[in-house]
Amino acid sequence: MDTAERDRQLKEQRKARFEADFELHHQPGHTPAPEARIATAAEYSAFQLGRIRIALEQIASLLEDQKKTSP
């Protein structure tokens, strides 16, 4: 597998993980270091905020279009 293919697969896996509901997969006694947990939470939050931004832009666009076509 070449580097580009591996990168594409990793990107798809990350996207699928972030699109799913957030669930902790920690087992008692095997909890990752606090830094790793914070990094995961920050990445998940950033991804979700990006999705919210996109949705709000779409809503704003629809409202602008509706305003332009209203008498």
PDB file with one MODEL, atoms N, CA, C and O in Angstrom:
MODEL        1
ATOM      1  N   MET A   1       0.855  -1.162   0.000  1.00  0.00           N
ATOM      2  CA  MET A   1       0.000   0.000   0.000  1.00  0.00           C
ATOM      3  C   MET A   1       0.910   1.236   0.000  1.00  0.00           C
ATOM      4  O   MET A   1       1.860   1.327   0.778  1.00  0.00           O
ATOM      5  N   ASP A   2       0.598   2.173  -0.882  1.00  0.00           N
ATOM      6  CA  ASP A   2       1.424   3.374  -0.947  1.00  0.00           C
ATOM      7  C   ASP A   2       0.984   4.391   0.108  1.00  0.00           C
ATOM      8  O   ASP A   2      -0.052   4.228   0.752  1.00  0.00           O
ATOM      9  N   THR A   3       1.773   5.419   0.267  1.00  0.00           N
ATOM     10  CA  THR A   3       1.540   6.417   1.313  1.00  0.00           C
ATOM     11  C   THR A   3       0.221   7.152   1.103  1.00  0.00           C
ATOM     12  O   THR A   3      -0.502   7.405   2.067  1.00  0.00           O
ATOM     13  N   ALA A   4      -0.098   7.494  -0.121  1.00  0.00           N
ATOM     14  CA  ALA A   4      -1.337   8.215  -0.406  1.00  0.00           C
ATOM     15  C   ALA A   4      -2.554   7.375  -0.036  1.00  0.00           C
ATOM     16  O   ALA A   4      -3.514   7.890   0.539  1.00  0.00           O
ATOM     17  N   GLU A   5      -2.519   6.104  -0.358  1.00  0.00           N
ATOM     18  CA  GLU A   5      -3.634   5.205  -0.023  1.00  0.00           C
ATOM     19  C   GLU A   5      -3.771   5.062   1.484  1.00  0.00           C
ATOM     20  O   GLU A   5      -4.882   5.089   2.012  1.00  0.00           O
ATOM     21  N   ARG A   6      -2.653   4.910   2.179  1.00  0.00           N
ATOM     22  CA  ARG A   6      -2.672   4.782   3.637  1.00  0.00           C
ATOM     23  C   ARG A   6      -3.235   6.045   4.275  1.00  0.00           C
ATOM     24  O   ARG A   6      -4.038   5.966   5.204  1.00  0.00           O
ATOM     25  N   ASP A   7      -2.817   7.216   3.781  1.00  0.00           N
ATOM     26  CA  ASP A   7      -3.315   8.485   4.300  1.00  0.00           C
ATOM     27  C   ASP A   7      -4.815   8.624   4.067  1.00  0.00           C
ATOM     28  O   ASP A   7      -5.543   9.108   4.934  1.00  0.00           O
ATOM     29  N   ARG A   8      -5.274   8.194   2.887  1.00  0.00           N
ATOM     30  CA  ARG A   8      -6.706   8.264   2.578  1.00  0.00           C
ATOM     31  C   ARG A   8      -7.501   7.387   3.532  1.00  0.00           C
ATOM     32  O   ARG A   8      -8.546   7.800   4.034  1.00  0.00           O
ATOM     33  N   GLN A   9      -7.009   6.170   3.785  1.00  0.00           N
ATOM     34  CA  GLN A   9      -7.701   5.261   4.699  1.00  0.00           C
ATOM     35  C   GLN A   9      -7.727   5.804   6.124  1.00  0.00           C
ATOM     36  O   GLN A   9      -8.745   5.705   6.809  1.00  0.00           O
ATOM     37  N   LEU A  10      -6.621   6.370   6.568  1.00  0.00           N
ATOM     38  CA  LEU A  10      -6.582   6.958   7.911  1.00  0.00           C
ATOM     39  C   LEU A  10      -7.551   8.124   8.032  1.00  0.00           C
ATOM     40  O   LEU A  10      -8.215   8.281   9.057  1.00  0.00           O
ATOM     41  N   LYS A  11      -7.633   8.943   6.984  1.00  0.00           N
ATOM     42  CA  LYS A  11      -8.556  10.072   6.989  1.00  0.00           C
ATOM     43  C   LYS A  11     -10.005   9.585   7.056  1.00  0.00           C
ATOM     44  O   LYS A  11     -10.812  10.144   7.799  1.00  0.00           O
ATOM     45  N   GLU A  12     -10.334   8.561   6.295  1.00  0.00           N
ATOM     46  CA  GLU A  12     -11.686   7.999   6.318  1.00  0.00           C
ATOM     47  C   GLU A  12     -12.018   7.406   7.678  1.00  0.00           C
ATOM     48  O   GLU A  12     -13.132   7.577   8.174  1.00  0.00           O
ATOM     49  N   GLN A  13     -11.067   6.714   8.283  1.00  0.00           N
ATOM     50  CA  GLN A  13     -11.293   6.135   9.607  1.00  0.00           C
ATOM     51  C   GLN A  13     -11.523   7.222  10.654  1.00  0.00           C
ATOM     52  O   GLN A  13     -12.417   7.109  11.493  1.00  0.00           O
ATOM     53  N   ARG A  14     -10.710   8.272  10.595  1.00  0.00           N
ATOM     54  CA  ARG A  14     -10.866   9.379  11.546  1.00  0.00           C
ATOM     55  C   ARG A  14     -12.217  10.052  11.367  1.00  0.00           C
ATOM     56  O   ARG A  14     -12.897  10.353  12.348  1.00  0.00           O
ATOM     57  N   LYS A  15     -12.611  10.291  10.122  1.00  0.00           N
ATOM     58  CA  LYS A  15     -13.896  10.939   9.859  1.00  0.00           C
ATOM     59  C   LYS A  15     -15.043  10.080  10.375  1.00  0.00           C
ATOM     60  O   LYS A  15     -15.970  10.601  10.996  1.00  0.00           O
ATOM     61  N   ALA A  16     -14.998   8.780  10.130  1.00  0.00           N
ATOM     62  CA  ALA A  16     -16.046   7.876  10.611  1.00  0.00           C
ATOM     63  C   ALA A  16     -16.110   7.888  12.141  1.00  0.00           C
ATOM     64  O   ALA A  16     -17.195   7.869  12.723  1.00  0.00           O
ATOM     65  N   ARG A  17     -14.946   7.920  12.784  1.00  0.00           N
ATOM     66  CA  ARG A  17     -14.907   7.936  14.254  1.00  0.00           C
ATOM     67  C   ARG A  17     -15.522   9.221  14.793  1.00  0.00           C
ATOM     68  O   ARG A  17     -16.257   9.188  15.779  1.00  0.00           O
ATOM     69  N   PHE A  18     -15.230  10.350  14.158  1.00  0.00           N
ATOM     70  CA  PHE A  18     -15.745  11.619  14.646  1.00  0.00           C
ATOM     71  C   PHE A  18     -17.211  11.839  14.297  1.00  0.00           C
ATOM     72  O   PHE A  18     -17.903  12.584  14.991  1.00  0.00           O
ATOM     73  N   GLU A  19     -17.693  11.208  13.243  1.00  0.00           N
ATOM     74  CA  GLU A  19     -19.100  11.354  12.885  1.00  0.00           C
ATOM     75  C   GLU A  19     -20.006  10.529  13.792  1.00  0.00           C
ATOM     76  O   GLU A  19     -21.199  10.812  13.907  1.00  0.00           O
ATOM     77  N   ALA A  20     -19.450   9.526  14.424  1.00  0.00           N
ATOM     78  CA  ALA A  20     -20.232   8.700  15.360  1.00  0.00           C
ATOM     79  C   ALA A  20     -20.411   9.459  16.672  1.00  0.00           C
ATOM     80  O   ALA A  20     -19.674  10.401  16.964  1.00  0.00           O
ATOM     81  N   ASP A  21     -21.390   9.040  17.450  1.00  0.00           N
ATOM     82  CA  ASP A  21     -21.566   9.632  18.769  1.00  0.00           C
ATOM     83  C   ASP A  21     -20.304   9.428  19.588  1.00  0.00           C
ATOM     84  O   ASP A  21     -19.631   8.405  19.467  1.00  0.00           O
ATOM     85  N   PHE A  22     -19.991  10.404  20.417  1.00  0.00           N
ATOM     86  CA  PHE A  22     -18.786  10.327  21.230  1.00  0.00           C
ATOM     87  C   PHE A  22     -18.991   9.310  22.341  1.00  0.00           C
ATOM     88  O   PHE A  22     -19.933   9.412  23.126  1.00  0.00           O
ATOM     89  N   GLU A  23     -18.120   8.351  22.396  1.00  0.00           N
ATOM     90  CA  GLU A  23     -18.171   7.328  23.440  1.00  0.00           C
ATOM     91  C   GLU A  23     -16.762   7.103  23.964  1.00  0.00           C
ATOM     92  O   GLU A  23     -15.796   7.043  23.202  1.00  0.00           O
ATOM     93  N   LEU A  24     -16.671   6.984  25.254  1.00  0.00           N
ATOM     94  CA  LEU A  24     -15.383   6.639  25.840  1.00  0.00           C
ATOM     95  C   LEU A  24     -15.185   5.137  25.718  1.00  0.00           C
ATOM     96  O   LEU A  24     -16.073   4.360  26.067  1.00  0.00           O
ATOM     97  N   HIS A  25     -14.057   4.739  25.238  1.00  0.00           N
ATOM     98  CA  HIS A  25     -13.757   3.322  25.088  1.00  0.00           C
ATOM     99  C   HIS A  25     -12.651   2.913  26.050  1.00  0.00           C
ATOM    100  O   HIS A  25     -11.804   2.076  25.740  1.00  0.00           O
ATOM    101  N   HIS A  26     -12.684   3.525  27.217  1.00  0.00           N
ATOM    102  CA  HIS A  26     -11.652   3.224  28.205  1.00  0.00           C
ATOM    103  C   HIS A  26     -12.119   2.098  29.111  1.00  0.00           C
ATOM    104  O   HIS A  26     -13.282   2.031  29.507  1.00  0.00           O
ATOM    105  N   GLN A  27     -11.203   1.235  29.419  1.00  0.00           N
ATOM    106  CA  GLN A  27     -11.494   0.162  30.351  1.00  0.00           C
ATOM    107  C   GLN A  27     -10.863   0.528  31.688  1.00  0.00           C
ATOM    108  O   GLN A  27      -9.779   1.111  31.716  1.00  0.00           O
ATOM    109  N   PRO A  28     -11.516   0.199  32.786  1.00  0.00           N
ATOM    110  CA  PRO A  28     -10.926   0.503  34.086  1.00  0.00           C
ATOM    111  C   PRO A  28      -9.516  -0.084  34.179  1.00  0.00           C
ATOM    112  O   PRO A  28      -9.280  -1.243  33.839  1.00  0.00           O
ATOM    113  N   GLY A  29      -8.602   0.739  34.644  1.00  0.00           N
ATOM    114  CA  GLY A  29      -7.229   0.298  34.774  1.00  0.00           C
ATOM    115  C   GLY A  29      -6.403   0.481  33.516  1.00  0.00           C
ATOM    116  O   GLY A  29      -5.185   0.306  33.548  1.00  0.00           O
ATOM    117  N   HIS A  30      -7.041   0.829  32.408  1.00  0.00           N
ATOM    118  CA  HIS A  30      -6.335   1.018  31.135  1.00  0.00           C
ATOM    119  C   HIS A  30      -6.686   2.374  30.521  1.00  0.00           C
ATOM    120  O   HIS A  30      -6.761   2.508  29.299  1.00  0.00           O
ATOM    121  N   THR A  31      -6.894   3.352  31.356  1.00  0.00           N
ATOM    122  CA  THR A  31      -7.251   4.678  30.883  1.00  0.00           C
ATOM    123  C   THR A  31      -6.021   5.364  30.296  1.00  0.00           C
ATOM    124  O   THR A  31      -4.953   5.346  30.909  1.00  0.00           O
ATOM    125  N   PRO A  32      -6.158   5.967  29.116  1.00  0.00           N
ATOM    126  CA  PRO A  32      -5.021   6.679  28.519  1.00  0.00           C
ATOM    127  C   PRO A  32      -4.583   7.855  29.396  1.00  0.00           C
ATOM    128  O   PRO A  32      -5.312   8.287  30.289  1.00  0.00           O
ATOM    129  N   ALA A  33      -3.416   8.347  29.131  1.00  0.00           N
ATOM    130  CA  ALA A  33      -2.892   9.496  29.862  1.00  0.00           C
ATOM    131  C   ALA A  33      -3.809  10.700  29.675  1.00  0.00           C
ATOM    132  O   ALA A  33      -4.483  10.814  28.651  1.00  0.00           O
ATOM    133  N   PRO A  34      -3.838  11.590  30.650  1.00  0.00           N
ATOM    134  CA  PRO A  34      -4.707  12.776  30.524  1.00  0.00           C
ATOM    135  C   PRO A  34      -4.451  13.570  29.250  1.00  0.00           C
ATOM    136  O   PRO A  34      -5.390  14.090  28.648  1.00  0.00           O
ATOM    137  N   GLU A  35      -3.199  13.668  28.832  1.00  0.00           N
ATOM    138  CA  GLU A  35      -2.887  14.420  27.619  1.00  0.00           C
ATOM    139  C   GLU A  35      -3.548  13.792  26.393  1.00  0.00           C
ATOM    140  O   GLU A  35      -4.045  14.502  25.518  1.00  0.00           O
ATOM    141  N   ALA A  36      -3.552  12.481  26.334  1.00  0.00           N
ATOM    142  CA  ALA A  36      -4.174  11.781  25.202  1.00  0.00           C
ATOM    143  C   ALA A  36      -5.687  11.976  25.225  1.00  0.00           C
ATOM    144  O   ALA A  36      -6.305  12.172  24.179  1.00  0.00           O
ATOM    145  N   ARG A  37      -6.282  11.922  26.413  1.00  0.00           N
ATOM    146  CA  ARG A  37      -7.730  12.118  26.516  1.00  0.00           C
ATOM    147  C   ARG A  37      -8.109  13.543  26.125  1.00  0.00           C
ATOM    148  O   ARG A  37      -9.110  13.757  25.442  1.00  0.00           O
ATOM    149  N   ILE A  38      -7.309  14.516  26.559  1.00  0.00           N
ATOM    150  CA  ILE A  38      -7.580  15.912  26.214  1.00  0.00           C
ATOM    151  C   ILE A  38      -7.442  16.130  24.714  1.00  0.00           C
ATOM    152  O   ILE A  38      -8.258  16.828  24.111  1.00  0.00           O
ATOM    153  N   ALA A  39      -6.429  15.545  24.115  1.00  0.00           N
ATOM    154  CA  ALA A  39      -6.227  15.688  22.664  1.00  0.00           C
ATOM    155  C   ALA A  39      -7.394  15.083  21.896  1.00  0.00           C
ATOM    156  O   ALA A  39      -7.866  15.678  20.927  1.00  0.00           O
ATOM    157  N   THR A  40      -7.862  13.922  22.308  1.00  0.00           N
ATOM    158  CA  THR A  40      -8.992  13.275  21.633  1.00  0.00           C
ATOM    159  C   THR A  40     -10.247  14.127  21.764  1.00  0.00           C
ATOM    160  O   THR A  40     -10.975  14.321  20.790  1.00  0.00           O
ATOM    161  N   ALA A  41     -10.501  14.636  22.966  1.00  0.00           N
ATOM    162  CA  ALA A  41     -11.681  15.477  23.186  1.00  0.00           C
ATOM    163  C   ALA A  41     -11.597  16.760  22.369  1.00  0.00           C
ATOM    164  O   ALA A  41     -12.603  17.208  21.818  1.00  0.00           O
ATOM    165  N   ALA A  42     -10.421  17.350  22.286  1.00  0.00           N
ATOM    166  CA  ALA A  42     -10.250  18.585  21.510  1.00  0.00           C
ATOM    167  C   ALA A  42     -10.476  18.327  20.020  1.00  0.00           C
ATOM    168  O   ALA A  42     -11.128  19.129  19.352  1.00  0.00           O
ATOM    169  N   GLU A  43      -9.953  17.231  19.495  1.00  0.00           N
ATOM    170  CA  GLU A  43     -10.158  16.903  18.078  1.00  0.00           C
ATOM    171  C   GLU A  43     -11.632  16.663  17.790  1.00  0.00           C
ATOM    172  O   GLU A  43     -12.159  17.143  16.786  1.00  0.00           O
ATOM    173  N   TYR A  44     -12.299  15.919  18.670  1.00  0.00           N
ATOM    174  CA  TYR A  44     -13.716  15.638  18.476  1.00  0.00           C
ATOM    175  C   TYR A  44     -14.526  16.937  18.524  1.00  0.00           C
ATOM    176  O   TYR A  44     -15.419  17.144  17.703  1.00  0.00           O
ATOM    177  N   SER A  45     -14.216  17.802  19.479  1.00  0.00           N
ATOM    178  CA  SER A  45     -14.922  19.080  19.611  1.00  0.00           C
ATOM    179  C   SER A  45     -14.712  19.949  18.378  1.00  0.00           C
ATOM    180  O   SER A  45     -15.659  20.548  17.869  1.00  0.00           O
ATOM    181  N   ALA A  46     -13.485  20.018  17.901  1.00  0.00           N
ATOM    182  CA  ALA A  46     -13.199  20.827  16.713  1.00  0.00           C
ATOM    183  C   ALA A  46     -13.953  20.296  15.499  1.00  0.00           C
ATOM    184  O   ALA A  46     -14.484  21.075  14.707  1.00  0.00           O
ATOM    185  N   PHE A  47     -14.002  18.984  15.351  1.00  0.00           N
ATOM    186  CA  PHE A  47     -14.727  18.395  14.228  1.00  0.00           C
ATOM    187  C   PHE A  47     -16.213  18.753  14.306  1.00  0.00           C
ATOM    188  O   PHE A  47     -16.814  19.154  13.309  1.00  0.00           O
ATOM    189  N   GLN A  48     -16.799  18.605  15.494  1.00  0.00           N
ATOM    190  CA  GLN A  48     -18.220  18.901  15.662  1.00  0.00           C
ATOM    191  C   GLN A  48     -18.507  20.385  15.449  1.00  0.00           C
ATOM    192  O   GLN A  48     -19.524  20.735  14.850  1.00  0.00           O
ATOM    193  N   LEU A  49     -17.627  21.260  15.930  1.00  0.00           N
ATOM    194  CA  LEU A  49     -17.812  22.694  15.700  1.00  0.00           C
ATOM    195  C   LEU A  49     -17.745  23.019  14.212  1.00  0.00           C
ATOM    196  O   LEU A  49     -18.481  23.884  13.735  1.00  0.00           O
ATOM    197  N   GLY A  50     -16.890  22.352  13.492  1.00  0.00           N
ATOM    198  CA  GLY A  50     -16.825  22.542  12.047  1.00  0.00           C
ATOM    199  C   GLY A  50     -18.126  22.145  11.371  1.00  0.00           C
ATOM    200  O   GLY A  50     -18.600  22.827  10.462  1.00  0.00           O
ATOM    201  N   ARG A  51     -18.698  21.036  11.824  1.00  0.00           N
ATOM    202  CA  ARG A  51     -19.985  20.600  11.257  1.00  0.00           C
ATOM    203  C   ARG A  51     -21.092  21.585  11.589  1.00  0.00           C
ATOM    204  O   ARG A  51     -21.959  21.844  10.754  1.00  0.00           O
ATOM    205  N   ILE A  52     -21.076  22.143  12.804  1.00  0.00           N
ATOM    206  CA  ILE A  52     -22.067  23.148  13.198  1.00  0.00           C
ATOM    207  C   ILE A  52     -21.920  24.387  12.334  1.00  0.00           C
ATOM    208  O   ILE A  52     -22.917  24.952  11.884  1.00  0.00           O
ATOM    209  N   ARG A  53     -20.675  24.818  12.096  1.00  0.00           N
ATOM    210  CA  ARG A  53     -20.425  25.984  11.252  1.00  0.00           C
ATOM    211  C   ARG A  53     -20.988  25.772   9.851  1.00  0.00           C
ATOM    212  O   ARG A  53     -21.630  26.664   9.297  1.00  0.00           O
ATOM    213  N   ILE A  54     -20.753  24.612   9.287  1.00  0.00           N
ATOM    214  CA  ILE A  54     -21.259  24.310   7.942  1.00  0.00           C
ATOM    215  C   ILE A  54     -22.784  24.337   7.923  1.00  0.00           C
ATOM    216  O   ILE A  54     -23.386  24.885   6.999  1.00  0.00           O
ATOM    217  N   ALA A  55     -23.407  23.750   8.937  1.00  0.00           N
ATOM    218  CA  ALA A  55     -24.866  23.735   9.000  1.00  0.00           C
ATOM    219  C   ALA A  55     -25.418  25.152   9.130  1.00  0.00           C
ATOM    220  O   ALA A  55     -26.410  25.493   8.486  1.00  0.00           O
ATOM    221  N   LEU A  56     -24.780  25.977   9.958  1.00  0.00           N
ATOM    222  CA  LEU A  56     -25.239  27.360  10.116  1.00  0.00           C
ATOM    223  C   LEU A  56     -25.064  28.155   8.825  1.00  0.00           C
ATOM    224  O   LEU A  56     -25.908  28.988   8.495  1.00  0.00           O
ATOM    225  N   GLU A  57     -23.992  27.912   8.100  1.00  0.00           N
ATOM    226  CA  GLU A  57     -23.797  28.585   6.814  1.00  0.00           C
ATOM    227  C   GLU A  57     -24.887  28.187   5.823  1.00  0.00           C
ATOM    228  O   GLU A  57     -25.369  29.020   5.056  1.00  0.00           O
ATOM    229  N   GLN A  58     -25.269  26.923   5.840  1.00  0.00           N
ATOM    230  CA  GLN A  58     -26.330  26.470   4.953  1.00  0.00           C
ATOM    231  C   GLN A  58     -27.661  27.107   5.332  1.00  0.00           C
ATOM    232  O   GLN A  58     -28.424  27.518   4.458  1.00  0.00           O
ATOM    233  N   ILE A  59     -27.943  27.191   6.619  1.00  0.00           N
ATOM    234  CA  ILE A  59     -29.183  27.832   7.080  1.00  0.00           C
ATOM    235  C   ILE A  59     -29.191  29.297   6.681  1.00  0.00           C
ATOM    236  O   ILE A  59     -30.195  29.799   6.175  1.00  0.00           O
ATOM    237  N   ALA A  60     -28.077  29.990   6.904  1.00  0.00           N
ATOM    238  CA  ALA A  60     -27.984  31.405   6.538  1.00  0.00           C
ATOM    239  C   ALA A  60     -28.187  31.597   5.040  1.00  0.00           C
ATOM    240  O   ALA A  60     -28.857  32.541   4.623  1.00  0.00           O
ATOM    241  N   SER A  61     -27.623  30.723   4.241  1.00  0.00           N
ATOM    242  CA  SER A  61     -27.776  30.814   2.794  1.00  0.00           C
ATOM    243  C   SER A  61     -29.237  30.622   2.387  1.00  0.00           C
ATOM    244  O   SER A  61     -29.750  31.342   1.531  1.00  0.00           O
ATOM    245  N   LEU A  62     -29.895  29.650   3.003  1.00  0.00           N
ATOM    246  CA  LEU A  62     -31.309  29.420   2.696  1.00  0.00           C
ATOM    247  C   LEU A  62     -32.162  30.613   3.106  1.00  0.00           C
ATOM    248  O   LEU A  62     -33.086  30.991   2.387  1.00  0.00           O
ATOM    249  N   LEU A  63     -31.860  31.205   4.250  1.00  0.00           N
ATOM    250  CA  LEU A  63     -32.612  32.378   4.692  1.00  0.00           C
ATOM    251  C   LEU A  63     -32.384  33.567   3.759  1.00  0.00           C
ATOM    252  O   LEU A  63     -33.321  34.307   3.458  1.00  0.00           O
ATOM    253  N   GLU A  64     -31.149  33.752   3.303  1.00  0.00           N
ATOM    254  CA  GLU A  64     -30.854  34.826   2.353  1.00  0.00           C
ATOM    255  C   GLU A  64     -31.603  34.606   1.048  1.00  0.00           C
ATOM    256  O   GLU A  64     -32.172  35.546   0.492  1.00  0.00           O
ATOM    257  N   ASP A  65     -31.607  33.380   0.560  1.00  0.00           N
ATOM    258  CA  ASP A  65     -32.329  33.062  -0.677  1.00  0.00           C
ATOM    259  C   ASP A  65     -33.826  33.314  -0.514  1.00  0.00           C
ATOM    260  O   ASP A  65     -34.491  33.824  -1.416  1.00  0.00           O
ATOM    261  N   GLN A  66     -34.338  32.943   0.661  1.00  0.00           N
ATOM    262  CA  GLN A  66     -35.768  33.132   0.917  1.00  0.00           C
ATOM    263  C   GLN A  66     -36.086  34.637   0.994  1.00  0.00           C
ATOM    264  O   GLN A  66     -37.128  35.082   0.514  1.00  0.00           O
ATOM    265  N   LYS A  67     -35.181  35.405   1.601  1.00  0.00           N
ATOM    266  CA  LYS A  67     -35.391  36.845   1.707  1.00  0.00           C
ATOM    267  C   LYS A  67     -35.399  37.504   0.332  1.00  0.00           C
ATOM    268  O   LYS A  67     -36.169  38.433   0.088  1.00  0.00           O
ATOM    269  N   LYS A  68     -34.546  37.024  -0.561  1.00  0.00           N
ATOM    270  CA  LYS A  68     -34.463  37.597  -1.908  1.00  0.00           C
ATOM    271  C   LYS A  68     -35.698  37.304  -2.743  1.00  0.00           C
ATOM    272  O   LYS A  68     -36.085  38.112  -3.587  1.00  0.00           O
ATOM    273  N   THR A  69     -36.320  36.148  -2.510  1.00  0.00           N
ATOM    274  CA  THR A  69     -37.481  35.762  -3.318  1.00  0.00           C
ATOM    275  C   THR A  69     -38.797  36.206  -2.694  1.00  0.00           C
ATOM    276  O   THR A  69     -39.838  36.113  -3.343  1.00  0.00           O
ATOM    277  N   SER A  70     -38.781  36.684  -1.454  1.00  0.00           N
ATOM    278  CA  SER A  70     -40.018  37.150  -0.805  1.00  0.00           C
ATOM    279  C   SER A  70     -40.379  38.526  -1.337  1.00  0.00           C
ATOM    280  O   SER A  70     -39.503  39.342  -1.624  1.00  0.00           O
ATOM    281  N   PRO A  71     -41.700  38.781  -1.468  1.00  0.00           N
ATOM    282  CA  PRO A  71     -42.134  40.096  -1.978  1.00  0.00           C
ATOM    283  C   PRO A  71     -41.893  41.203  -0.990  1.00  0.00           C
ATOM    284  O   PRO A  71     -42.203  42.360  -1.271  1.00  0.00           O
TER     285      PRO A  71
ENDMDL
END
